[in-house]
Amino acid sequence: MSSPVVTRTNVFINPDRARVLIRPFAPATDQRIVKIIARLLSLPEADIDALLVQIMREFSERHQRTKDQFLERFEFVRPQLVTDLELSEARRLVIGAYFTHEYSLESAALFNPCAVPHPDQSDLPPGALRFVLSLRATGEGHVSSITFRTGVVAADHTITVNPPTRFVSEPRSLPEAPYDKARFSLQLAEGGFAGVFTRRTMAALGDFFTLTELRAAIALTQNQLGLAEPNGHPAPPVAILELALSNHEVRFAPGLRLSERVLFPRSPSQSNGIEDARFVLFKHDDGTSSYFATYTAYDGRKTTPQLLETEDFVDFKFITLSGAAVQNKGMALFPRKVGGRYAMLSRQDNENIFVMFSDELHFWRTATLILKPTYAWEFVQLGNCGSPIETERGWLVLTHGVGAMRKYSIGAVLLDLADPTKVLGRLREPLLTPAEDEREGYVPNVVYSCGAILHGGELILPYAVSDYATRFATVSLAAVLDAMT
């Protein structure tokens, strides 16, 4: 069998240090905040006016809504003022600017891409497909976030990626978004927090509740029972609140281009990074669709598989995955139910590929081993490169294998449509290995993807180049399937 011919395109997406996000700056202690404010309050109004002119000249054209964001930061530190005296807008803006900073999202890398069909397929030439590309952007402190691009695959498989603007914005959190009590209670139980404190707290809440109501219920239970921290584990109040903060909803401002939206870490579980999102367009039983993304949340100590949900890339829900099988990295959801159940690829042991099934999207308890490292280029470990792609002959799964010198390559396997625990075929040789001009980067000798799309019989494969930049390749689906043993 001949190896499939992969065509590397000239489409590159390189990290751009000029794409900076305006973010809160918080000194280590309240005492420092008070000192900074005191110094600014001591300046005459004329000096404040001159300082504001300088700040706006340097930063107003680098961001959208710059003044609004400065005023929001002022309100955040307002409680540290020692007086209720009303301040001028100029002074409030300057104080806000001192507690704000720029963060270069892509200063280190822009990699691990995933492509899915765009929700808007209007106004396209015949045979063309518009797509959304999610990317892992990594900046100062190795903190990763999710950023986006859009593009079009033409009928002849020519790929065009739309250039982004220099602006990037975070969404607003929706603190009053409702929590489902039944699901939330089960998540706590799966995490080992089903004791008296949790039961009392949940009993004080309705079937659906808000974060504000949860905080009040926690405070009430603390007053009744006190606070205990057994065996060095998080106290129940802390665990309950952290779970709530990790299950949150956000919304982007209307009118932002997709490339101007960034999902930056904000919850406890993802405080040091949102890594390697594997998006998939999921078809529900009723014919409707949603976009889900499994991703790795990193809090600086441990990694946790999590789930994102959106219908329009404007509103996003961050959801905690629970259950004994929720382990390690690299979970990838199938694009529809299989045999009436949700299905997921996983890698519980950091080495092999598993398939999991569940009646509930957010709870995964068992896993079946389906693939072990077999060929030399994958002897170190196997993992998936995104959600399975449905074809007439089976589920196509792109894999990554790690070999000598920790070299990453991309391979492929085929799973049975009705029973994905059955492996129908796999490539003996990698589909893609690092070319000579792709070996240098943040992490050398790596090609990696978080999801490809199928269009007109051609596999459109975005992939990371040595954990630094992103490139596209194309390959015939038939050629890939025919090359499998």
PEKAUR-V929262 format. One record per backbone hydrogen bond with DSSP energy under -1.0 kcal/mol. CO is the residue of the C=O (numbers start at 0). NH is the residue of the N-H. E is the energy in kcal/mol with one decimal. If there is no record, write none. Layout:
<<CO NH E> <CO NH E>>
This chain:
<<6 473 -2.3> <10 471 -1.0> <12 469 -2.3> <15 18 -1.6> <17 19 -1.4> <18 104 -1.2> <20 102 -2.5> <22 100 -2.8> <28 32 -1.4> <29 33 -2.5> <30 34 -2.0> <31 35 -2.4> <32 36 -2.4> <33 37 -2.4> <34 38 -2.2> <35 39 -1.9> <36 40 -2.5> <37 41 -1.2> <43 47 -1.9> <44 48 -2.5> <45 49 -2.1> <46 50 -2.5> <47 51 -2.6> <48 52 -2.0> <49 53 -1.9> <50 54 -2.5> <51 55 -2.7> <52 56 -2.1> <53 57 -1.8> <54 58 -2.0> <55 59 -2.1> <58 61 -1.4> <64 68 -2.1> <65 69 -2.0> <66 70 -2.5> <67 71 -2.0> <68 72 -1.9> <69 73 -2.1> <70 74 -2.0> <71 75 -1.4> <72 76 -1.5> <73 77 -1.2> <76 79 -2.3> <77 80 -2.4> <87 91 -2.2> <88 92 -2.7> <89 93 -2.3> <90 94 -2.6> <91 95 -2.4> <92 96 -2.1> <93 97 -1.5> <95 98 -1.2> <96 99 -1.3> <98 24 -2.6> <100 22 -3.2> <102 20 -3.2> <102 104 -1.0> <103 106 -1.3> <108 137 -2.5> <110 135 -3.2> <112 449 -3.0> <113 133 -2.7> <115 131 -3.0> <124 127 -1.9> <128 152 -3.1> <129 117 -2.6> <130 150 -1.9> <131 115 -2.1> <132 148 -2.1> <133 113 -1.9> <134 146 -2.2> <135 110 -2.4> <136 144 -2.3> <137 107 -2.5> <137 108 -1.8> <138 141 -1.8> <142 138 -1.9> <143 273 -2.1> <144 136 -2.4> <145 262 -2.7> <146 134 -2.6> <148 132 -3.0> <149 161 -2.7> <150 130 -2.7> <151 159 -2.5> <152 128 -2.4> <153 156 -2.2> <157 153 -2.9> <159 151 -2.4> <168 261 -1.9> <171 250 -2.6> <173 176 -1.9> <174 210 -1.1> <178 208 -1.6> <179 183 -2.8> <180 184 -2.7> <181 185 -1.8> <182 186 -2.3> <183 187 -2.0> <184 188 -2.2> <185 189 -2.6> <186 190 -1.4> <187 192 -3.0> <188 191 -1.5> <194 198 -2.4> <195 199 -2.7> <196 200 -2.4> <197 201 -2.9> <198 202 -2.1> <201 204 -1.6> <206 180 -2.9> <208 178 -3.0> <209 213 -2.2> <210 214 -2.5> <211 215 -1.9> <212 216 -2.2> <213 217 -2.6> <214 218 -2.3> <215 219 -2.2> <216 220 -2.3> <217 221 -2.5> <218 222 -2.0> <219 223 -1.5> <220 224 -3.2> <221 225 -2.5> <229 232 -2.3> <234 238 -2.4> <235 239 -2.8> <236 240 -2.1> <237 241 -2.7> <238 242 -2.2> <239 243 -2.0> <240 244 -2.6> <241 245 -1.7> <247 317 -3.3> <248 173 -2.7> <249 315 -2.3> <250 171 -2.9> <252 255 -1.2> <256 259 -1.7> <257 260 -1.6> <259 168 -2.8> <262 145 -2.1> <267 270 -1.1> <269 272 -1.9> <272 297 -2.1> <274 295 -2.8> <277 293 -1.5> <279 291 -2.3> <281 289 -2.0> <283 286 -1.8> <287 283 -3.1> <289 281 -3.4> <290 309 -2.4> <291 279 -2.4> <292 307 -2.5> <293 277 -3.0> <294 305 -2.7> <295 274 -2.9> <296 303 -2.5> <297 271 -2.7> <301 298 -1.8> <303 296 -3.1> <305 294 -1.9> <306 318 -3.2> <307 292 -2.0> <308 316 -2.4> <309 290 -3.1> <313 251 -2.0> <315 249 -2.4> <316 308 -1.8> <318 306 -2.4> <321 363 -2.8> <322 325 -1.7> <324 326 -1.5> <331 344 -3.2> <334 282 -2.7> <337 340 -1.1> <340 337 -3.1> <341 357 -1.9> <342 333 -2.5> <343 355 -3.0> <344 331 -2.0> <345 353 -2.9> <350 381 -2.1> <352 369 -2.6> <352 370 -1.9> <353 345 -2.1> <354 367 -2.7> <355 343 -2.2> <357 341 -2.4> <359 362 -1.2> <361 321 -2.6> <363 324 -1.9> <367 354 -2.4> <370 352 -2.3> <374 377 -2.4> <375 378 -1.2> <380 401 -2.0> <382 399 -2.9> <388 395 -3.1> <393 390 -1.8> <394 414 -2.6> <395 388 -2.8> <396 412 -2.3> <397 384 -3.2> <398 410 -2.2> <399 382 -1.5> <400 408 -2.4> <401 379 -2.6> <402 405 -1.2> <403 406 -1.3> <406 402 -2.5> <408 400 -2.4> <409 430 -2.6> <409 431 -1.9> <410 398 -1.8> <411 426 -2.4> <412 396 -2.7> <413 423 -2.9> <413 424 -1.3> <414 394 -2.9> <418 421 -2.3> <421 415 -2.3> <424 413 -2.9> <425 484 -2.3> <431 409 -3.0> <434 437 -2.2> <438 444 -1.8> <444 407 -2.3> <445 465 -3.6> <447 463 -4.2> <450 114 -1.9> <452 459 -3.3> <454 457 -1.5> <456 476 -2.4> <457 454 -2.8> <458 474 -1.5> <459 452 -2.0> <460 472 -2.1> <462 470 -3.0> <463 447 -1.0> <464 467 -1.6> <464 468 -1.3> <465 442 -2.1> <467 109 -2.9> <468 464 -3.0> <469 12 -3.0> <470 462 -3.2> <471 8 -2.5> <472 460 -3.0> <473 6 -3.2> <474 458 -3.3> <475 479 -1.8> <476 480 -2.6> <477 481 -2.7> <478 482 -1.1> <480 483 -1.2>>
